[in-house]
Amino acid sequence: MGPSAGHNWARGYKTYRDGAVVGFVPALDRREVRQISPRFLSQDDRVRIADLRHEGTTVREIAATLGRAPSTISRELTRNAAPQGGYRPFEAQHLSARRRGRDHVRRVDSNARLWGVINEKLQARWSPQQISRHLEETFPDDAAMRLSHQSIYQAVYRPGSTLMRPSTLAPHSPSPLRTGHDHRKAQQRTNRRRPRFEQPMLTIHHRPFDPSDRSQAGHWEGDLIIGKDQGSAIGTLVERQTRSTLLLHLPARDSEALHDALATTLTGLPLGLVRSISWDQGSEMARHLKITKTLGAPVFFCDSHSPWQRGTNENTNGLLRAYFPKGTDLSVHSIEHLRAVQDELNYRPRAMLEGRSPTQLLTALIASGNPSVLRR
């Protein structure tokens, strides 16, 4: 089910004819679609009851067919009969669902003193957690004057709530909550989120080494630095052990251009120096399976909004902004200019490398043919 269909079912939608509104389809009643215990009659049971009743089957025979008590069937036919007579299964299901709802009077609505304290603290921009603790400390022996923070949130977010009004000193915000929210934000569990790409993807948690382990060369971290109006980009790669930087000239900001740039740049390195690539979940990496096949190295994706999982690359991107400021057009930089910036960074000595430059380490690594000589 698509997001728009779910939105329509949850909130209702207008119907149009020739560009004009001709009707409104109300939202689905959550009580009608909520899963209920099998000991209650379902909509399928009611359809079966209507069919058997239409065939002239007796109440006891219907009960035997459905495995229910005769009194259950008799009560169903009486209680949920249509106003105009007869038994209509879908209308009966609707009537049954409506009766399942309970009128619940909240404590904050029935206790004016409690409402006053909560309203006063909300106007002072206290959070529901702070209010709940205040009630416990102020009224330790009065259970009627205590309320959990979740109940306070529900009282504030309820449609038409008298607590939902701006505070005196912050009239610009419609909500008394410091977040400014006037409704509860839907929370989605991480394990239920859709994957970023249709093709199977490896996450950084599949990477066969700890983030702090830099003992093996050939593992790269990458990303894009973006230009003005999201219209241009430069690819950046940093080797985790030597901190060597490679810049990718991208004629377009798409997955095909990134694949070609990675293939051109990395295929010239010794095989042992291209073991893996860690990248964020940007759409430019949509062809990650093709990249893996071309380079013979897997692509590992960081978690969403987790730039620290490729911290070496993030730090390098910060250095690169001195050459490629934010808000500028990055497409004006030639391949030669990118290579000059890349060389300037790689020849710069680093304290973390004991005063050596990335170029020195990478050159020694290639000459030795043994990554263990640079184990740190």
Secondary structure, DSSP 8 states (H G I E B T S, - for coil): --HHHHHHHHH-EEEEETTEEEEEE----HHHHS---TTS--HHHHHHHHHHHHTT--HHHHHHHHT--HHHHHHHHHHT--TTSS--HHHHHHHHHHHH------HHHH-HHHHHHHHHHHHTT--HHHHHHHHHHH-TT-GGG---HHHHHHHHHSTT-TT-S-BTTBTT-SSSSTT--SS------GGGS--SSSS--EEGGGSSS-TT---SS-EEEEEEEE-GGG--EEEEEEETTT--EEEEE-SSSSHHHHHHHHHHHHTTS-GGG-SEEEE---GGGTTHHHHHHHHT--EEE--TT-GGGGHHHHHHHHHHTTTS-TTS-GGG--HHHHHHHHHHHHTS--GGGTT--HHHHHHHHHHH--GGGG--
